[in-house]
Amino acid sequence: MKKSIIDKLNCLFNTYKNLEKQFFNNKTYDQNYKNLTTKYNKLSFLMKLFMQWKKIQKDLRNNQNLLQDKELHSLALEDNHRLQLLKNNIEKKIQISLFPENNKEQRNCFLEIRSGSGGKEAAIFVSDISRMYMRYAESKKWEIDIIHIHYGEHGGYKEIIIKIIGYNAYGTLKFESGGHRVQRVPETESQGRIHTSTCIIAVLPELLKKEIPIINTQDLKIDTFRSSGAGGQHVNTTDSAIRITHLPTGIVVACQDERSQHKNKSKALAVLASRITTMEQAKRNKNTAFKKKTLLGSGDRSDRIRTYNYIQKRVTDHRINLTIYRLEEIMNGKLDMLIEPIKKTIL
């Protein structure tokens, strides 16, 4: 790694330590706290990489003595090869973190959750899953902006769209895309029979201004309606909610979070742009055989990536055959125990 980059990292380390003191000494949850959190989280990821890199450098230096030992020479060579591969991988990550303009991993993201098969139980499952992700986001000190909720007729959500604002949000959540299945006995089930319900999740990166596609207004059908809450009651007296249909693709996006029609339209267009871009990228990559995609799934509707079994109190990720018997903790937002193994598999 170039000396100029190492010098920059050492300088950032001092900044990180100063932020750390301010962060833990700040007792009030105000705008200053939010700004500190954003800066601290951003540098925290980079500094962890830098600390790993420094440790590998130290281990490589220590191995130089072992290379002089005839008995340990081959072992030291093998260890050096392993360490060098790790070092190269970390240096790539550091480069991406220092120059993140085109790196989608570090961006905010849109989390879209829609009910699948299972009727009322599927809508309740969407509500449970969305709560799980929001608690996880809170644990990461990310901000949450609910773009749209389509309430179920008997409770739960038919659809919810959440914008998650925070460093590395998309990179952390992108492999949550796909089909999620729940197996449990509904509260209204008198016979004790297990019901299976599903929901579909899509995770989309927020686009940079230069990436936003030019959308012809003639290709859009825009409808306005009154925002509605649980049970279908109107929560607004004006038609401030927006539904936008992109006629060429058939993509529909609704937003009713804001009281301002203009703000709802702006949010809906942002989601629409991300969906169109993601769809176009998927078409370009359709015939490309990526090892990661084969292993982890494409995130398509047909991909069943995870099962939540309430009877056995387990969660199974089918992509890597991982089963964890800590369902309650996971549903309360302890998602790292599922997300980290996936990320390790990719890397």
ZAMARGU-4260 file (C-alpha; in steps of 0.2 Angstrom, whole numbers, plus 5000, padded with zeros to 4 digits):
<rodrens>
0) 5000/5000/5000 | 5007/5017/4995 | 5015/5028/5009 | 5003/5042/5005 | 4988/5031/5009
5) 4996/5024/5025 | 4999/5042/5031 | 4981/5047/5027 | 4974/5032/5037 | 4985/5037/5052
10) 4978/5054/5051 | 4960/5047/5050 | 4964/5036/5065 | 4967/5051/5075 | 4951/5059/5069
15) 4942/5043/5073 | 4948/5043/5091 | 4943/5061/5094 | 4926/5057/5087 | 4925/5042/5098
20) 4927/5052/5114 | 4914/5065/5108 | 4902/5051/5103 | 4902/5042/5120 | 4902/5059/5130
25) 4887/5065/5120 | 4872/5062/5131 | 4858/5071/5121 | 4850/5063/5105 | 4850/5079/5094
30) 4856/5084/5077 | 4874/5085/5083 | 4873/5067/5090 | 4866/5061/5073 | 4881/5069/5064
35) 4893/5062/5076 | 4885/5044/5073 | 4886/5046/5054 | 4904/5051/5055 | 4909/5038/5068
40) 4901/5024/5059 | 4909/5028/5043 | 4926/5029/5050 | 4923/5014/5061 | 4922/5002/5046
45) 4938/5009/5038 | 4948/5009/5055 | 4944/4991/5058 | 4951/4987/5041 | 4966/4997/5045
50) 4969/4988/5061 | 4968/4971/5052 | 4980/4977/5039 | 4993/4983/5053 | 4991/4966/5062
55) 4995/4957/5046 | 5010/4968/5042 | 5016/4963/5060 | 5013/4945/5057 | 5023/4945/5040
60) 5037/4954/5049 | 5038/4941/5063 | 5038/4927/5050 | 5054/4933/5042 | 5063/4925/5057
65) 5054/4909/5055 | 5060/4908/5036 | 5077/4906/5043 | 5073/4890/5052 | 5074/4875/5041
70) 5061/4865/5051 | 5048/4879/5050 | 5053/4887/5033 | 5039/4878/5023 | 5026/4882/5037
75) 5031/4900/5037 | 5030/4901/5018 | 5013/4894/5018 | 5007/4906/5032 | 5015/4921/5022
80) 5005/4916/5007 | 4989/4916/5017 | 4993/4932/5025 | 4997/4940/5008 | 4980/4935/5001
85) 4972/4943/5016 | 4982/4959/5015 | 4978/4961/4996 | 4959/4958/5000 | 4960/4971/5014
90) 4969/4984/5004 | 4956/4983/4990 | 4942/4986/5003 | 4952/5001/5010 | 4954/5008/4993
95) 4935/5007/4990 | 4932/5015/5007 | 4943/5029/5004 | 4936/5033/4986 | 4918/5028/4988
100) 4910/5038/4974 | 4905/5023/4963 | 4904/5011/4978 | 4886/5006/4980 | 4890/4996/4996
105) 4891/5011/5007 | 4875/5019/5001 | 4858/5021/5009 | 4845/5009/5003 | 4827/5005/5000
110) 4819/4990/5008 | 4803/4984/5000 | 4793/4970/5008 | 4778/4963/5000 | 4766/4949/5006
115) 4766/4933/4996 | 4756/4917/4999 | 4746/4915/5015 | 4733/4929/5015 | 4731/4937/5032
120) 4745/4928/5040 | 4757/4934/5026 | 4752/4952/5030 | 4756/4949/5048 | 4773/4941/5043
125) 4777/4957/5033 | 4773/4967/5048 | 4784/4956/5059 | 4799/4956/5047 | 4798/4975/5044
130) 4799/4977/5063 | 4814/4965/5063 | 4824/4976/5050 | 4819/4992/5059 | 4826/4986/5076
135) 4842/4980/5067 | 4843/4997/5059 | 4841/5006/5076 | 4855/4995/5083 | 4867/5001/5069
140) 4862/5019/5072 | 4854/5021/5055 | 4839/5032/5052 | 4823/5025/5046 | 4811/5034/5034
145) 4795/5024/5030 | 4790/5028/5012 | 4774/5019/5010 | 4763/5006/5020 | 4749/4997/5012
150) 4739/4990/5027 | 4731/4973/5026 | 4712/4971/5028 | 4714/4961/5044 | 4730/4968/5051
155) 4748/4968/5046 | 4755/4975/5030 | 4752/4970/5012 | 4767/4980/5007 | 4779/4992/5016
160) 4794/5002/5008 | 4807/5009/5020 | 4822/5020/5016 | 4837/5016/5027 | 4849/5030/5029
165) 4866/5025/5036 | 4884/5021/5031 | 4885/5004/5022 | 4866/5001/5023 | 4865/4993/5006
170) 4881/4983/5007 | 4875/4976/5024 | 4857/4972/5018 | 4858/4968/4999 | 4858/4949/5001
175) 4842/4950/5011 | 4833/4951/4994 | 4822/4936/4990 | 4808/4925/4997 | 4806/4923/5016
180) 4795/4910/5023 | 4787/4908/5040 | 4780/4892/5048 | 4769/4894/5063 | 4752/4891/5071
185) 4741/4907/5069 | 4733/4914/5085 | 4716/4910/5077 | 4720/4892/5073 | 4709/4881/5084
190) 4716/4865/5078 | 4734/4869/5081 | 4738/4867/5062 | 4755/4874/5056 | 4752/4887/5042
195) 4766/4893/5030 | 4766/4910/5023 | 4778/4920/5013 | 4784/4937/5009 | 4796/4944/4995
200) 4810/4957/5000 | 4819/4968/4988 | 4834/4979/4993 | 4839/4993/4981 | 4853/5005/4983
205) 4849/5024/4983 | 4856/5031/4967 | 4868/5046/4965 | 4861/5061/4955 | 4872/5057/4940
210) 4865/5039/4940 | 4846/5043/4940 | 4839/5038/4923 | 4830/5051/4913 | 4812/5046/4914
215) 4800/5053/4901 | 4785/5061/4909 | 4774/5054/4896 | 4778/5036/4902 | 4771/5040/4919
220) 4754/5038/4925 | 4752/5048/4941 | 4737/5045/4953 | 4733/5054/4969 | 4723/5047/4984
225) 4720/5050/5002 | 4732/5042/5014 | 4725/5028/5024 | 4729/5019/5040 | 4726/5002/5048
230) 4708/4997/5044 | 4707/5008/5029 | 4702/5024/5038 | 4709/5040/5030 | 4722/5049/5040
235) 4722/5064/5029 | 4708/5075/5022 | 4718/5079/5006 | 4723/5069/4991 | 4742/5070/4996
240) 4746/5051/4993 | 4754/5047/4976 | 4754/5032/4965 | 4766/5032/4950 | 4765/5019/4936
245) 4779/5017/4924 | 4770/5012/4908 | 4784/5004/4899 | 4789/4992/4913 | 4773/4991/4923
250) 4782/4996/4939 | 4771/5004/4952 | 4777/5014/4967 | 4766/5022/4980 | 4770/5035/4994
255) 4759/5042/5007 | 4771/5045/5021 | 4771/5064/5020 | 4757/5077/5021 | 4764/5086/5006
260) 4759/5079/4989 | 4776/5086/4982 | 4786/5077/4994 | 4777/5060/4992 | 4780/5062/4973
265) 4798/5065/4975 | 4801/5050/4986 | 4790/5039/4975 | 4801/5045/4960 | 4817/5040/4969
270) 4811/5023/4972 | 4805/5021/4954 | 4822/5026/4948 | 4831/5013/4959 | 4819/5000/4953
275) 4821/5004/4934 | 4840/5005/4936 | 4840/4988/4945 | 4829/4980/4932 | 4840/4986/4918
280) 4856/4979/4927 | 4847/4963/4930 | 4844/4961/4911 | 4862/4965/4907 | 4868/4952/4920
285) 4855/4939/4916 | 4867/4928/4905 | 4883/4931/4916 | 4887/4916/4927 | 4893/4924/4943
290) 4899/4911/4957 | 4891/4922/4970 | 4875/4923/4962 | 4874/4904/4960 | 4879/4902/4978
295) 4868/4915/4986 | 4853/4916/4974 | 4848/4930/4963 | 4835/4938/4974 | 4821/4934/4962
300) 4804/4931/4968 | 4806/4912/4965 | 4821/4911/4977 | 4817/4905/4994 | 4832/4911/5004
305) 4826/4909/5022 | 4813/4900/5033 | 4807/4906/5051 | 4800/4891/5060 | 4791/4897/5076
310) 4788/4879/5082 | 4806/4874/5082 | 4812/4892/5087 | 4824/4891/5072 | 4829/4901/5057
315) 4837/4893/5042 | 4846/4901/5028 | 4845/4889/5013 | 4859/4897/5003 | 4873/4892/5015
320) 4863/4878/5025 | 4864/4888/5041 | 4852/4885/5055 | 4851/4895/5071 | 4840/4891/5085
325) 4838/4909/5091 | 4822/4914/5083 | 4816/4927/5096 | 4833/4936/5096 | 4833/4937/5077
330) 4815/4944/5076 | 4821/4957/5089 | 4834/4963/5077 | 4849/4953/5081 | 4852/4950/5062
335) 4871/4950/5062 | 4871/4931/5066 | 4863/4928/5049 | 4871/4942/5039 | 4889/4940/5044
340) 4890/4922/5038 | 4883/4927/5022 | 4896/4940/5019 | 4910/4929/5024 | 4904/4916/5011
345) 4905/4929/4998 | 4922/4936/5003
</rodrens>
